[in-house]
């Protein structure tokens, strides 16, 4: 069965919910926690509607009801399918107003803009070093904590980064 797809390019980086226009995501981010009465019993994330909670729970149950009619890959959330389909179509609807470069996801454009602004919004609370990407901050924090989550099956050594 082929389902009707509405483009929802604006995705909340906190809960993953997607929206058709930027005003809707801005409004969503302003909703106080108290006004999100539908709470996930697995992780505690709260939502404004039971439908959003149901979609979120697919992450925990492993259910993937949204499938790509081109390659058959399945997804737990419709917005993930929408993003995936851009691999096949080559669609890049997010454009940098400064240099014109295009991106398939709004989050890629947001990160790209930092190259123009020099902004580094992710700060280490221990040493003050700043980063353009939250994952870079996460990796950096391992310097302070000594966390070595990556294990080599060949030599048995552990590493703070997956690239070794």
Secondary structure, DSSP 8 states (H G I E B T S, - for coil): ---------EE-TTT--EESSHHHHHHHHTS-GGG--EE-TTT--EESSHHHHHHHHHHHH----EE-TTT--EESSHHHHHHHHHHHH----EE-TTT--EESSHHHHHHHHHHHH----EE-TTT--EESSHHHHHHHHHHHH----EE-TTT--EESSTT-
